[in-house]
Amino acid sequence: MNILILGAGQVGTTAAYSLAREEANEVTIVDRDVEVLRELQDRLDVRTVVGHAAYPDVLERAGIADADMVIALTNSDEINMVACEIAGHIFKTPTKIARIRAAEFMGHEGLFSPESIEVDVPISPEEIVTNHIEELIHFPGALQVLEFADGKVQLVAAEAHEGGALVGYPLSELSKHIPNVECRVVVIYRDGRGIIPDGDTVVQEGDEVFFIAARKDIRAVLSEMRKLDDPIRRVVIAGGGNVGVRLAKALESTNQVKVIERNHGRARSVSERLNQAIVLHGDAADEELLLEENIDSADVFVSVTNADEANILSAMLAKRLGANKVMALINKPAYAELVEAGTIDIAISPSQITLGTLLAHVRRGDVVKVHALRRGAAEAIEAVAHGDEDASRVVGRTIDQIELPRGATISAIVRGDDVLMAHHDTVIEADDHVILFMAERRQIDEVERLFEVGVNFV
């Protein structure tokens, strides 16, 4: 696929790294920063073009006439929209994806259409990140919560702790502990190494366990991995930007929420937009302020300012002062890996979370959902099975009969409203939503081909 990425910021760079590593893709990146482009070209097999992402002559130099997809990820909503409009009207680019940060644009019905602004897929990283944090708050003890099939199925990562009913026992015991719950442990990460488990695999304290189950069963399975945390009531949010306000709005009706914003004018504006949350003017890294606000009684402290360093420092301070769990929004991947090994419980990477949404539109076959795991090293996808036994490599076949690459597994199937855990004799039917895990991204091409519909595959 010929892909044109506009903007070499953190999200654009992450997308470029992910897409350029796949042999099937030819990637071109447009940005005004010569140094950033030079660094990308040194590290990746990509073409770079210096210039303004919405200028037709720059887009032409970048090869938009031959592009299958344009992904506009600059810092400006307006530039992204204009670039997609030009790509659609002048160059007839088949697929146009735009990063749209302002809620005012995203909330306007009918704005993005062929008759209006030619954006096929508007993506709001702030909305995606907010939803991600909200899920983590709803499931205390989870490190990641990823949705499939419109929320019917969730893939959850949790660290196994002493006190978890299954810790020290083989996975075959799981069905005895929770007999009325179907779930599947997809992968276990131990000392940084991925283990594809079987029934004899013993869960050890400190393991990072990824399991998949119906949404209603997540808490029951979590309790097997660790002693369940108390429900979250008190939430302190550092930062009154787009993510902070969205998160406060989502939580204020069910939780006690405080927002700390250091800019006085912004703090006043945020307070006018919220109904029940308390907005404080101050610095979230101010020890005196945190003590005054009883940070030691906070169930969750989440720092979502626009500065990684401020997020890290305030989260570390909040943890030292007694906050039960701390999360920090961290854009730089190197920072995220460092802090998760220390004081901060969860490092949230906007670029990695957003990447999954982008990848769902790049994948071949009918891939409707993609989640990047372990900083993009592994992936979980939701693909829809189409066709019949003569036109599909998966329909009408049992799991055992499907030739999956080594390290790839089918974990669950959603058939209508039913969630089925995959067994060796489970038969895939047309229109099934199939949830797969891939331990290595190089397996993606093979998995995608399985779900393409053709003639005389057998």
N, C-alpha and C positions, 0 to 999 in steps of 0.2 A: 504494500500500500504506500502511495506517495503522500506524505503528511507534511503540512506546513504549520509550524508552531510560531506564533507571534508573541514575543515577550520571553526574555530569558531570566525572569525573576525566579524565586524559589520553586513555585509551582511549575513554571515552564521548564526549568532545568530538570526537575524531577521527572516530568513527562518525557523530556528528551532522553534522559538516561534510560528510562524504562523501554521506550519505543525503539530506540536505536539499537538496543541489544538483540532485537528480534530480526532475524535475517530477512523476513518478508517485507520489512519496512524501509523506505527511503525517507530520511528526515531532513528538513531544512528549517533553520531557526532564524528569525528576524528580530533584531534589537538595535537600539542606538548606541549601546555600550560596546565599544570595540574590544576592550580588555576581556569582558565576560565572554564574548563570542570566541575570542582567540583561545581562552582556556577550555571552552567546550570543544572546540575543534581539535585541540591537543589530546583530549581524553576520549572523544567519541568519533565514530565514523559518521559524521554529519556534515551537511553543507551549511554555511552561515552567510547571511546578508546583512550589511549594516544599513539602517535606515528607519524611517517612520513607518510603523506597521499598518497605517491606514492610507498611505499614499499609493495610488494605483501603479505608478512606475516602479516603486519599491516592490510591491507584490508581484509585478510582472517579472522583475529581475529574479525574484525568489522562485519563479516557476509555477505560479498559481494556475496558469492555464492548463497544466498537466496534473494538478493536485487532486487527489481523491477526497481529501479532508483538510479543512483549515481549523486550527485550534487557537483561538485568540485569548491569550492569557496575560495581557499587559496589565499595568496597575490602573488603567483608566477604562471604566465601563463604556464611555462614549467611543473611545478608539476601538475597543473590541466590537461594538455594535456596528460602527461605520465600516470596519474591515470586513465583517461578515456580509454586510449589505453590498459592498463592492464585489466581494467574491461571488455572491449569488447572482446579482443583476448583470454584471459585466462578464465574469469569467465562468459562470454556470458551475461553480464548484458543487459537487454532489452533497457533501456533509459539512455543516458549519456549526462549530461549537464555540460558545463565548462565555468567558468568566464575567459574571454580573454580581457586583458586591452590594449595590444599593437595594434595599428591600422595596423601595418605591418603584423600581423597575420590575422586580420579580413579581410583585403583587398585582400588576396591571394585566388583567385578562385580555388576551388577544393581541398584546403588543408584539409578541414574537410569532410571526407567521409569514408565509410568502406574500400576503397582501400588505403586510405592515413592515416590520424589520426582519430581514431574512436570517434569523438565528434558529437553527433546527433544535439545538440543545443548549438552553441557558443553564449555566452551572454557578451556584453560589457557594463558594468554599465556606463562608461564614455560617450558612444554614446547615451545611453538611457537618461541620465541626460541632456546631451547637447540638445537633441531634445525637452526635456521637457521645458528647459529654453527658447529655441528658440520660442516655441509656446506661452509662457507667454509674450514674447516681441512682438510677432505679434498681440496679443490680449490684449492691455493695459486695465487694470481694472480687468482682470481675476486673480483669486487666483490659479486656477488649470485649465488645459486644457487637456482632455484625449480623445484619438482617438479610434474609432471603425470602423470596416468594411473598412479597408484600407484608413481611413481618410474621408470617406463619411459622417460620423456622429461624433459629438463631444459632450462630457459631460463637461460642464463648471461650475466652481464655481465662484461666484462673491458676494461681500458684497453690500447689498442694501444701497444706500446713498440717502440723501435728494437731490432732483432734478431728481431722477429717475421717469419716467412717471408712473410706476406701484406702487411706494411706497405709502402705505396708502390705496390701493385699493385691492379688491379681485382678485384672479387669473382668475376668469371668464371674467374679463375686458381685459385680454391679447389679445384675438383674435380680439377685437374691435380696440385696439391700432395698432396692426400690422396684418391686415386682410389677407394678402397674405403669411404669414409666419406660418408654423406649428412648434410648439415646445411643450415640456412637462416639467413642473417643477417636478423633481423627488423627492426631499427632501429639507426641509428647516431646518437649524440648528439655533436655537435661545437659547441663554444662555447655549450653550453646549448640548442642548437636541434636538434630531431629531424629526421632524414633517413630517409625510406623508401627503401631502396637498390634498385638493379637491378644487372645484371651489369657495367655500366660504372662503377659507383661505386668510387672508389679509397679504400682504407683509409689514413688518415693517423695519424702518431704523435700520441698524446694523445686519439684518438677513444675514446669509450665505446661498445663494440660489444656489442649483445645478439644472441646466436645461440641457436638451438634444435637439439638433436640427441639421439639415444638416449644414455642414461646412459653406456654403455660407450665412446662416442666422444668424450666431453667433453674428455678430456686431449689427444687428437689435434688437436681444433679449437683448443683454448687455445694450443697450441704455434704455431699460425699467427699468432696475435695478439701474442704476446710470448714471450720466452725463458722456458721453464718454470722455475718456482721449484723448489728442492729439496723433497722431502717434509718435512712438519712433524714434528719429533720432540719438541722441548722446548716446553711450553706453561706459561705463568704466568698464573694467574687471580687477579685482585684482587676480593675479595668472596666471602664464604662464605654468601650468602643462597640463596634457592631456585634461581636460575639458576646461580650459581657451583657449588653442590653437584651439581645435575643434570649440568652440563657436565663437571665433574671425574669423576663416575661414568661418563659416556659415553666419556671419553677415557683413563682411567687404565690400561686393559688394553692399549692400543696406543701410548700416548705417555708421555713423562716429564712428569708434571704436578705443579706446585706451586700451592698455594692460599694467598693472603695474606689474613688476616682480623684486623681491628683490635680486635674485642671478644674478650677472653680466654675467657670462658665459651662463646661461640659457636665460637671456634676449636677448643676442646676437643671440643665436640659434633660439629663437622664431621669432625674427625680420627677419631672413633669410627664415623662413617658411611661412611668411605672405606677401601678396602683397600690400595691401593698409592700413592696420591697423598700427597705431603708437605704438611702443613699448617703454616704459619708464623704466629705471632702478631705482628702489627705493622701499620704504616701503609704502604700501597702507594705513597704519595707521599713516603716517606722515602728520600732519595737514598742514604744509607749502607746501608740494608737492601737496596736493589736492587743496589748494587755488591757487597755481600757474597754475594748469591745469584747473581752472574754474569749479570746481566740482558742483558749484551751477547752471551751465547750462546743467548738465548731466540729460538726461531723465531717464536713468537707471544706477545704480551702482550695479554690481553683483560680490560678492567675492567668489572665488572658489579655494582658496589655500588648502593645505592638513592639515590645522590646524583649528579646529572649533573656538578656541578662537580668532585667528587672523581674521577669517571671520566675527565673531560677532562684534569685536571692530572696524574694518575698515568700516563695513556697518553702524554701529551706528554713527561713526564720519562723514561719507559721508552724512548721513541724516541730522545731526545737521548742517553741512556746506551748506546745500541747495539742495542736490540731490533730484530729484522729487520722485523716487521710488528706494528702495534698496532691494536686495535679498542676502541671505547668504546661502552657502552650509554648512549644519550642519549634522554630522553623529550621534551624541548622541541624542536619542529621547527626553531625559529630557531637553536638551538645546533648541531643536526646539520648544517645547511647551511653554517654558518660553519666548523666544525672539519674537514669533509671537504676544504675548499679549502686546508688547511694541513698541519700535522704528522701528524694522525691519518689512518691509511690507510682505515679503514672505520668509519663511524658507524652504529650499530645502533639503529633506532627500533622499540621494542616495539609502539607503537600502530599503526604502518603495517603491520608484519608480521601483527599480529592482525587488522587490518581485512580482509585478504583472506579469512580464514576466515569472518568475519561476512558479507561480501558474497555468498559462495557460497550462503547461505541466503536472501538477499533477492532475488536475480536471478530473473527469470521464465524459463520454459523449463527444461530439465534442465541447469542449470549446476552442475557438481560441484566446480569449483575456480576461485578468483579470486586473482590476485596484483596488488597495487597497485605501480606502478612510478613512479620519479621523484617521490617524495613525494605519490603519489596522482594525478598529472597524467595518467598513462596506465595502462592495465590490460592484463593478459593473462588470458584465461579458457579453461577447458576445458568445452565443451558437448557433450552427447550428442545425436546425430541420431536422431529417432524418426519412425515413420510410413512412408508410401510417397510416390510422386510426386504423388498426388492430395491428400495431407494435410500435406505438408511443403514448405517453400520451398527446402530444401537436398537432401533425399534424391533420388537419381537424377539429380542435376545435376552438371555439371563445375564446377570452381572458377570458370571464366570466366563461367558462366551465373548464378552467385549474385550478387545485387545487394547487394554490401557497400557501406556508406557510405565516403566518401573518407577515407583514412587508416587504415582497418581492413583487415587482411590475414589470410588463413588460412595458417598456417605449417606445421602438421604434422597428421597424422591417425594415431590409434592404432586399429588394427583387430585385435581379439584380442590376440595377443602381438607383432604386427608394427607397427613404427614406419615410417610413410611420410612423406617430405617432400612438401608440397603443390606440384603443378605445375598449369599452366593447364588441362590436360585430365584431371586426376584427378577421378574420379566419387565423390561421397559416397554411402556405403551406410548402411542402417539400422543403428543401434547403434554407428556409428563415434564415437570420441571425437575431437572437432575442437578443435585448439588455435588460438586467434585472438589477434591483437594489435590494440589500439586506441590510436592516438596521442593521442586526446582522449576524455575520459570522456563527453562529450555524445553520442558515437556509441553508447553502451551500449544505449539503448532500441531503436534500429533493429536492432542485432545480436541482442538477446534475442528480438525478434519473429520473426526468421528461424528460430529453433529452437523456437518454439511450434507445437504440432500442432493443426491445425484442419481444417475441411471446405471443399472447393472453393477452395483458395488460388490455383489456376491457372485 
